[in-house]
Amino acid sequence: MTNVLRILPLGGLGEIGKNMTAIEYGDDILIVDAGVMFPENDMLGIDLIIPDYHYLMEGDRLSKVRAILITHGHEDHIGALPHLVDDIVAPIYGTPLTLGLIENKLRESKHLHEVELISFRAGEVLQIGPFKVEPFHVAHSIPDCVGFGITTPAGLIVHTGDYKFDHTPIDGWPPDFAKLAEFSQRGVLALLADSTNADRPGWTESEMDLLKGFEDVFRHAPGRIIVATFASLISRVQIAAASAIKFNRKMAIAGRSMRDAVKIARKLGYLELPDDLLVDLGVAVKMPANEVIIMVTGSQGEPSAVLGRLARGQHNQLSIQEGDTVIFSAHPIPGNEELIYRTINQLYRRGATVLYDRIAKIHVSGHASREEMKLLINLIRPLFLIPIHGELRHLKLHAEMGKALGIPDERIAVVENGTPIDLTPYSMTVRDRLPGGYVFVDGAGVGDIGWAEVRDRDRLAQAGYFFAVVHATGRGEMIGKPQMSTRGLINEKEQDDLLKGAEETIVRVVREAAAAGRELTAGQVEAALNRYIYDETRKRPVIEVVVV
């Protein structure tokens, strides 16, 4: 690949989450972001999904990784780092707040002493191998967020990270439009731009617009206010705090991840909370209800988060009471809608008033909408456009915008994870997609569970299981009766008839094997039982047979 720049998306293209991109030139590789994705409803038992970075493990590529660049501190951009650093030894670069959140995460996973963390600020210039990296400030829903201008031997590429063109962000630091224009003046080979809101018309509203919405809620809420959001959504904590101060409420924080994020942001000066505003959760539960706001985790309906436990009445300090107002200040991540609406219904059942973005002004997106995406393309005027961060429909819509703005179709690459894009100063070649897929995190295991096990779990949930032990002689003759058990397949009244038919099926298979002089195998019995049980129940349970 001499004189060819390879861009390889490893996560975030064709999906929402687990963002990760490898940028490779010759003997040098940069990684941008390493995030996680929440499992979908059919991924039973899976905790998280991380990018498939087997490409980096092949040959001598591990030794070529010069740095891991992080755009900001959200989980879909940093969540996979504890797993990535098990395999890849390279310094991690981030802004102060981003590194503070990463440091906490690596400390929890006991990796902190193994990793070099290098802090930078937007506007600095980093020389990493042959790459000149220029981080530029962008507005998002967390402070200290950047994109990267990366000058390579093949040309300048611009990676936006997550962004929106917010002229009145909560932290008072708008996007660096001047830097984007400067990149354009130099000539941009390729633009890798966030596509998350490519189906949303107009402009994304400013974080500052939420102040009025929050104040309206605070003005009319009769009791406690419970605000659920992402732990790292620092700007939302700041908005809630401003309303709490205005309406003479104290703020408590429930949830370890949110407490950690707030502590780090305050320490580094990214979150301004007066000391007398914060109270311990144990104090808050004893205060008059109309004097308290509680920030909690669980805005995606996660059962183990604070709000999920409150909805089920299983929190050890808090409980929902009549007059509580619960605010979901986050947009549902695709796939989480069912969990979120179930949680909302449970909260209503316990007497709370629940507000979410469809019925109240309590959330704005952190991503650019269509008009901002068009403005970015016109600001940058890249030779090549590579839509990133989004499902395939988002990437396609982003590409259509690029074409409408004058970028020829052959200079736009709509690809999914694992598809290499090779660039020279004058050409772009999309290569065949590499083998790969999801890497599941299941408890302490990473990659131990695959789709076969997930499908078995789904079958167990849908149709139960059937287990049989068959004792056979060396000549294939059965000794005694098969021992059978089943769970979740059929009701008790019908079970006896099913087991009788299953026994007859097993006896038949054993006799056929003996008659043919074949050795009896578990697979033969399983296949016959599968056909019989499906004919009887129209279900396909997990069937396990042991022949001894």
C-alpha distance (Angstrom), angle and dihedral (degrees) to the residues before:
residue distance angle dihedral
M1 . . .
T2 3.79 . .
N3 3.82 111.4 .
V4 3.82 90.0 1.7
L5 3.78 123.1 116.0
R6 3.78 112.8 -147.2
I7 3.79 121.6 -157.7
L8 3.79 112.8 -168.3
P9 3.80 119.7 -178.0
L10 3.80 108.7 -149.7
G11 3.80 96.9 176.7
G12 3.80 142.0 2.3
L13 3.82 98.9 47.5
G14 3.78 113.5 106.0
E15 3.82 90.4 11.9
I16 3.80 143.7 49.4
G17 3.78 111.0 -104.5
K18 3.82 143.5 13.7
N19 3.79 91.5 77.4
M20 3.80 114.9 -166.6
T21 3.81 133.4 147.1
A22 3.80 131.0 -177.3
I23 3.81 119.1 -150.0
E24 3.81 112.2 -164.0
Y25 3.79 132.3 -174.8
G26 3.79 119.2 168.7
D27 3.79 108.6 -56.1
D28 3.80 96.1 -8.7
I29 3.81 131.7 83.1
L30 3.79 131.7 -175.6
I31 3.79 122.4 -165.6
V32 3.80 119.8 -152.1
D33 3.84 113.6 -157.3
A34 3.80 129.8 -25.4
G35 3.78 111.0 -146.5
V36 3.78 140.5 163.8
M37 3.78 133.7 -125.6
F38 3.78 127.9 -144.3
P39 3.82 114.7 -116.6
E40 3.78 120.0 -104.9
N41 3.80 121.4 -117.8
D42 3.81 93.8 -94.9
M43 3.82 93.6 53.2
L44 3.79 94.6 89.8
G45 3.80 116.4 -162.4
I46 3.81 94.3 3.4
D47 3.80 114.2 132.2
L48 3.81 101.4 -170.8
I49 3.79 142.0 -12.4
I50 3.80 121.8 -134.4
P51 3.82 130.3 -168.3
D52 3.78 119.3 -82.9
Y53 3.80 102.5 -119.0
H54 3.81 99.0 168.3
Y55 3.80 87.8 126.0
L56 3.80 88.8 69.3
M57 3.82 91.0 50.2
E58 3.80 93.9 57.5
G59 3.80 123.4 99.1
D60 3.79 113.2 -27.5
R61 3.80 96.9 -32.9
L62 3.81 94.1 114.0
S63 3.79 89.4 65.6
K64 3.82 90.0 51.5
V65 3.82 96.1 60.0
R66 3.80 104.7 108.9
A67 3.81 101.0 176.2
I68 3.79 147.4 -11.9
L69 3.81 109.9 -130.5
I70 3.81 117.2 -159.6
T71 3.79 122.4 -159.1
H72 3.83 97.8 -164.1
G73 3.77 145.2 -24.3
H74 3.81 105.4 -92.7
E75 3.80 118.1 123.0
D76 3.81 93.3 -115.5
H77 3.82 86.6 63.1
I78 3.83 104.7 34.7
G79 3.81 106.0 20.1
A80 3.82 96.2 95.9
L81 3.82 95.1 51.7
P82 3.83 95.0 96.1
H83 3.80 88.0 57.8
L84 3.80 96.7 38.4
V85 3.82 94.1 54.7
D86 3.80 89.1 57.6
D87 3.80 86.7 71.2
I88 3.79 108.6 19.3
V89 3.79 122.8 59.7
A90 3.79 108.0 -160.6
P91 3.81 136.3 120.1
I92 3.81 116.9 -92.1
Y93 3.81 115.4 -134.4
G94 3.79 122.5 -158.4
T95 3.78 145.1 138.2
P96 3.83 116.8 -88.4
L97 3.81 96.6 -94.7
T98 3.80 92.5 43.1
L99 3.79 91.4 50.7
G100 3.80 90.7 46.9
L101 3.80 89.9 57.8
I102 3.82 91.6 43.4
E103 3.80 91.6 49.1
N104 3.79 90.7 54.4
K105 3.80 91.2 48.6
L106 3.82 93.7 48.9
R107 3.80 91.1 46.2
E108 3.80 90.2 55.7
S109 3.81 91.2 50.1
K110 3.84 91.0 45.5
H111 3.82 92.9 -119.2
L112 3.78 99.7 109.8
H113 3.81 96.6 99.9
E114 3.82 90.6 51.4
V115 3.81 98.1 56.6
E116 3.79 133.7 71.3
L117 3.81 111.4 -138.5
I118 3.82 116.7 -161.5
S119 3.79 119.8 -167.1
F120 3.79 124.5 -148.8
R121 3.79 136.4 166.9
A122 3.78 129.4 -134.6
G123 3.80 109.3 -87.1
E124 3.79 96.6 35.0
V125 3.81 123.1 115.8
L126 3.82 120.4 -128.9
Q127 3.80 122.8 -165.0
I128 3.80 108.8 -155.2
G129 3.79 113.0 171.6
P130 3.83 107.1 -57.3
F131 3.81 91.6 -19.6
K132 3.80 123.9 96.9
V133 3.78 105.2 -157.8
E134 3.81 120.5 -161.5
P135 3.82 113.3 -175.0
F136 3.80 112.7 -155.6
H137 3.78 127.1 -167.1
V138 3.81 119.5 -105.8
A139 3.80 130.1 178.8
H140 3.79 117.1 -117.2
S141 3.81 133.7 139.9
I142 3.79 94.6 -73.6
P143 3.83 127.2 54.9
D144 3.80 124.2 -111.5
C145 3.80 94.1 34.3
V146 3.81 120.1 157.6
G147 3.76 144.5 -179.3
F148 3.80 122.8 -150.8
G149 3.77 134.2 -120.8
I150 3.81 104.1 -160.2
T151 3.79 118.8 -169.1
T152 3.80 109.4 -156.7
P153 3.82 130.9 176.6
A154 3.83 86.5 -99.2
G155 3.80 95.7 50.0
L156 3.80 145.0 -76.7
I157 3.79 119.7 -48.1
V158 3.80 124.3 -173.0
H159 3.81 120.6 -149.7
T160 3.81 110.8 -169.2
G161 3.79 100.4 -167.1
D162 3.81 109.2 -161.7
Y163 3.79 111.8 -28.0
K164 3.78 148.8 153.5
F165 3.79 130.6 -173.3
D166 3.80 97.6 -111.6
H167 3.80 110.6 170.0
T168 3.82 92.9 -173.9
P169 3.80 107.0 37.9
I170 3.77 118.9 172.3
D171 3.81 92.3 -112.7
G172 3.82 91.3 51.6
W173 3.81 92.8 -122.6
P174 3.83 111.2 118.9
P175 3.82 123.7 -164.9
D176 3.81 119.1 -72.8
F177 3.80 98.2 -107.5
A178 3.81 90.8 165.3
K179 3.80 91.7 60.1
L180 3.78 92.0 49.7
A181 3.80 90.1 51.7
E182 3.80 90.2 48.2
F183 3.79 90.9 53.7
S184 3.78 88.2 52.9
Q185 3.79 91.2 52.9
R186 3.80 90.3 54.4
G187 3.79 92.8 48.8
V188 3.81 121.9 -105.0
L189 3.79 117.5 -131.4
A190 3.80 95.6 -165.7
L191 3.80 137.8 2.7
L192 3.80 117.6 -150.9
A193 3.81 102.2 -166.5
D194 3.80 135.9 -179.0
S195 3.83 111.9 -103.3
T196 3.82 101.4 -178.8
N197 3.81 96.5 117.1
A198 3.80 98.5 33.2
D199 3.81 89.0 126.3
R200 3.80 94.2 52.3
P201 3.82 115.1 91.9
G202 3.78 125.7 -141.3
W203 3.79 126.0 7.8
T204 3.78 129.5 -32.8
E205 3.78 111.3 -113.3
S206 3.78 121.0 -112.0
E207 3.78 122.8 -101.4
M208 3.80 85.5 -122.9
D209 3.81 89.2 65.2
L210 3.80 88.4 69.4
L211 3.79 93.0 66.1
K212 3.80 92.2 77.8
G213 3.81 91.8 45.2
F214 3.79 92.3 51.2
E215 3.79 92.1 45.1
D216 3.82 90.3 53.2
V217 3.80 89.9 53.8
F218 3.81 93.0 46.9
R219 3.79 91.5 47.3
H220 3.81 93.7 57.1
A221 3.83 104.2 29.4
P222 3.82 108.5 112.3
G223 3.79 97.0 -163.0
R224 3.77 141.5 10.6
I225 3.79 119.8 -17.6
I226 3.80 116.2 -142.3
V227 3.82 114.7 -168.1
A228 3.80 117.7 -163.4
T229 3.78 118.3 -164.5
F230 3.80 141.0 133.3
A231 3.78 113.3 -61.1
S232 3.80 91.9 -123.8
L233 3.82 96.6 44.8
I234 3.79 90.6 110.1
S235 3.81 96.8 167.7
R236 3.82 90.1 58.3
V237 3.80 90.5 53.9
Q238 3.81 88.3 52.2
I239 3.82 91.7 51.8
A240 3.80 92.1 48.5
A241 3.81 89.9 48.4
A242 3.81 92.1 51.9
S243 3.80 90.6 53.7
A244 3.81 91.8 45.0
I245 3.80 90.7 54.6
K246 3.81 92.5 47.3
F247 3.82 92.7 51.4
N248 3.81 97.0 39.6
R249 3.77 98.1 -111.8
K250 3.79 128.6 143.2
M251 3.80 120.7 -130.9
A252 3.79 127.6 -132.8
I253 3.79 126.1 -178.1
A254 3.80 123.4 -143.0
G255 3.79 122.1 -170.4
R256 3.78 126.9 55.6
S257 3.81 96.0 -122.0
M258 3.81 92.0 52.7
R259 3.80 92.9 45.5
D260 3.81 89.2 52.0
A261 3.82 93.5 47.9
V262 3.81 92.7 48.6
K263 3.79 91.7 47.0
I264 3.82 92.0 51.4
A265 3.82 94.0 45.0
R266 3.83 92.1 49.3
K267 3.78 92.6 47.0
L268 3.81 91.7 52.1
G269 3.80 93.9 44.6
Y270 3.83 98.3 -110.7
L271 3.80 95.4 114.3
E272 3.79 122.9 49.2
L273 3.80 110.5 -155.9
P274 3.82 119.7 155.4
D275 3.80 111.8 -126.0
D276 3.80 91.7 -123.7
L277 3.82 91.0 56.1
L278 3.81 95.1 66.4
V279 3.78 123.3 74.4
D280 3.77 131.8 175.8
L281 3.79 116.1 -97.1
G282 3.79 90.3 -119.2
V283 3.82 89.3 57.5
A284 3.83 93.7 44.3
V285 3.81 94.2 58.0
K286 3.83 89.8 58.1
M287 3.80 95.9 48.2
P288 3.83 124.7 93.6
A289 3.80 107.8 -79.4
N290 3.81 94.7 -122.7
E291 3.81 91.7 57.1
V292 3.81 98.5 58.4
I293 3.80 140.3 79.7
I294 3.80 119.7 -177.8
M295 3.81 122.6 -161.0
V296 3.81 111.8 -151.2
T297 3.79 141.2 175.2
G298 3.80 122.3 -122.7
S299 3.80 105.4 80.8
Q300 3.81 89.8 143.0
G301 3.81 94.0 55.1
E302 3.81 93.6 -105.1
P303 3.83 105.8 174.3
S304 3.82 94.1 -142.0
A305 3.83 95.7 48.0
V306 3.80 122.3 94.7
L307 3.81 96.8 -99.2
G308 3.80 93.0 47.5
R309 3.79 90.6 53.8
L310 3.81 91.0 46.2
A311 3.81 90.0 52.5
R312 3.83 90.0 54.3
G313 3.81 94.4 40.7
Q314 3.81 92.4 -115.7
H315 3.82 104.0 120.1
N316 3.79 114.4 117.6
Q317 3.83 96.3 -141.1
L318 3.79 108.2 20.2
S319 3.77 135.7 51.6
I320 3.79 132.2 179.2
Q321 3.79 113.2 -107.1
E322 3.79 136.2 -175.5
G323 3.81 110.3 -77.7
D324 3.82 96.2 30.5
T325 3.80 116.7 134.6
V326 3.79 115.0 -150.9
I327 3.81 118.5 -161.6
F328 3.82 121.0 -160.9
S329 3.81 99.4 -157.2
A330 3.80 98.0 -179.5
H331 3.78 137.0 73.2
P332 3.83 116.4 -113.0
I333 3.78 112.8 -100.2
P334 3.83 107.5 -129.1
G335 3.80 107.9 -89.3
N336 3.81 94.9 27.1
E337 3.81 97.5 81.0
E338 3.80 94.9 98.2
L339 3.82 92.9 51.8
I340 3.80 92.2 46.5
Y341 3.81 95.8 49.5
R342 3.81 91.1 45.7
T343 3.81 88.9 53.5
I344 3.82 91.1 47.8
N345 3.80 90.7 52.2
Q346 3.81 91.7 48.9
L347 3.81 90.5 50.9
Y348 3.79 91.4 50.7
R349 3.80 88.8 49.8
R350 3.80 89.5 56.9
G351 3.79 92.6 53.0
A352 3.81 103.8 -96.3
T353 3.80 127.5 135.0
V354 3.80 107.0 -128.0
L355 3.80 124.7 -155.3
Y356 3.80 124.9 -171.0
D357 3.77 135.3 166.0
R358 3.83 96.4 -84.3
I359 3.80 93.1 60.2
A360 3.82 105.9 25.9
K361 3.79 139.6 32.3
I362 3.79 96.2 -110.3
H363 3.82 103.1 117.6
V364 3.79 139.4 42.8
S365 3.77 126.8 -176.7
G366 3.78 122.1 -104.5
H367 3.80 91.8 -145.5
A368 3.78 133.1 85.6
S369 3.79 119.1 -101.4
R370 3.81 125.1 -142.6
E371 3.80 99.2 -77.3
E372 3.81 92.0 49.6
M373 3.80 90.7 48.2
K374 3.80 89.5 52.9
L375 3.79 90.7 48.5
L376 3.79 90.7 52.2
I377 3.80 92.3 51.9
N378 3.80 90.7 49.3
L379 3.81 91.2 47.4
I380 3.80 93.6 50.1
R381 3.84 100.9 32.8
P382 3.83 93.0 -165.3
L383 3.78 124.8 -165.6
F384 3.82 89.5 -134.1
L385 3.81 130.1 26.1
I386 3.81 122.2 -151.5
P387 3.83 113.2 -178.6
I388 3.83 111.8 -147.8
H389 3.81 138.7 176.4
G390 3.78 107.2 43.9
E391 3.76 148.2 73.1
L392 3.79 117.1 -75.1
R393 3.81 91.0 -95.1
H394 3.81 89.7 56.9
L395 3.79 92.5 48.1
K396 3.81 91.2 49.7
L397 3.80 93.0 49.4
H398 3.81 90.3 48.3
A399 3.79 89.4 52.5
E400 3.81 90.7 51.0
M401 3.80 88.8 54.7
G402 3.79 90.0 51.5
K403 3.79 91.5 52.1
A404 3.80 91.4 48.1
L405 3.80 88.0 54.7
G406 3.79 93.3 53.9
I407 3.80 105.8 -90.9
P408 3.82 107.9 134.7
D409 3.78 116.9 -119.6
E410 3.81 92.1 -117.1
R411 3.80 89.9 59.4
I412 3.80 94.7 56.2
A413 3.82 121.0 81.4
V414 3.80 117.4 -158.1
V415 3.79 103.8 -176.2
E416 3.79 140.0 150.8
N417 3.79 131.4 -132.7
G418 3.78 115.5 -54.2
T419 3.81 96.3 25.9
P420 3.83 112.5 125.5
I421 3.79 118.4 -142.0
D422 3.81 114.4 -160.8
L423 3.80 117.7 -157.6
T424 3.77 133.4 -169.5
P425 3.81 123.6 177.1
Y426 3.82 88.4 -88.3
S427 3.80 109.1 21.4
M428 3.80 144.5 51.8
T429 3.81 124.1 -156.6
V430 3.81 122.9 -173.4
R431 3.81 109.3 -150.5
D432 3.80 129.3 -154.8
R433 3.77 114.9 -74.7
L434 3.81 113.7 -96.5
P435 3.82 122.5 -127.0
G436 3.78 113.2 -92.2
G437 3.76 145.1 100.0
Y438 3.77 142.8 169.4
V439 3.80 121.6 -13.6
F440 3.79 107.9 -152.2
V441 3.79 124.3 -147.9
D442 3.79 107.8 -151.5
G443 3.80 111.8 176.3
A444 3.79 106.7 -57.3
G445 3.81 92.7 -17.0
V446 3.79 121.8 97.9
G447 3.79 116.5 -166.3
D448 3.83 92.5 -10.8
I449 3.80 91.9 110.9
G450 3.80 119.7 60.0
W451 3.77 137.5 177.5
A452 3.82 92.2 -78.1
E453 3.80 91.5 61.5
V454 3.80 92.2 42.8
R455 3.81 90.1 51.8
D456 3.82 89.6 49.9
R457 3.80 89.4 52.1
D458 3.78 89.5 50.8
R459 3.80 91.0 50.3
L460 3.81 90.2 48.7
A461 3.80 89.8 51.7
Q462 3.80 93.6 45.5
A463 3.80 102.8 37.0
G464 3.82 109.8 7.0
Y465 3.79 124.5 -135.3
F466 3.79 141.1 -73.0
F467 3.81 120.9 -152.1
A468 3.79 127.1 -171.2
V469 3.80 135.1 177.1
V470 3.81 116.0 -160.1
H471 3.82 121.1 -166.8
A472 3.80 111.3 -153.8
T473 3.82 137.0 171.4
G474 3.76 123.2 -124.2
R475 3.82 87.5 -97.3
G476 3.83 90.5 58.7
E477 3.80 95.4 -105.3
M478 3.81 116.8 140.6
I479 3.80 120.7 -118.3
G480 3.77 113.2 -146.1
K481 3.76 121.5 -35.8
P482 3.82 126.1 -37.6
Q483 3.80 115.0 -102.3
M484 3.81 110.2 -127.6
S485 3.78 136.9 -179.5
T486 3.78 134.2 171.9
R487 3.79 137.9 -175.2
G488 3.80 131.6 -169.3
L489 3.80 94.2 2.4
I490 3.79 106.3 96.8
N491 3.80 139.0 -5.9
E492 3.80 121.1 -91.6
K493 3.81 95.0 -108.6
E494 3.81 91.8 60.8
Q495 3.79 96.9 35.2
D496 3.81 97.4 87.2
D497 3.81 93.0 56.6
L498 3.82 90.9 46.7
L499 3.82 92.9 50.1
K500 3.80 91.4 47.3
G501 3.79 90.6 53.1
A502 3.82 90.9 45.1
E503 3.80 90.4 52.7
E504 3.80 90.8 51.3
T505 3.82 89.2 49.8
I506 3.81 91.9 51.9
V507 3.81 92.3 47.5
R508 3.81 90.0 51.0
V509 3.82 93.0 51.0
V510 3.82 91.5 47.8
R511 3.79 92.1 50.9
E512 3.80 93.1 46.9
A513 3.80 90.7 51.5
A514 3.79 91.8 48.7
A515 3.80 92.3 47.3
A516 3.79 91.4 51.4
G517 3.80 92.9 44.8
R518 3.79 90.9 -119.8
E519 3.76 125.3 144.4
L520 3.79 110.4 -109.0
T521 3.81 112.4 -116.5
A522 3.78 132.5 -170.7
G523 3.81 89.4 -124.5
Q524 3.84 92.0 61.2
V525 3.80 91.6 52.3
E526 3.82 93.1 43.8
A527 3.83 92.2 52.2
A528 3.81 92.2 50.7
L529 3.80 92.9 46.0
N530 3.78 90.8 48.2
R531 3.81 90.8 56.2
Y532 3.80 93.8 44.1
I533 3.82 96.6 47.0
Y534 3.79 92.3 46.2
D535 3.81 91.3 50.9
E536 3.79 90.2 51.0
T537 3.82 101.3 40.2
R538 3.82 107.9 13.5
K539 3.81 86.1 -127.3
R540 3.78 131.2 115.0
P541 3.80 107.8 -149.7
V542 3.77 125.1 -177.5
I543 3.81 102.6 -86.4
E544 3.79 120.9 -159.4
V545 3.82 121.9 -178.0
V546 3.78 126.3 -176.9
V547 3.82 119.4 -165.4
V548 3.81 113.8 -160.6
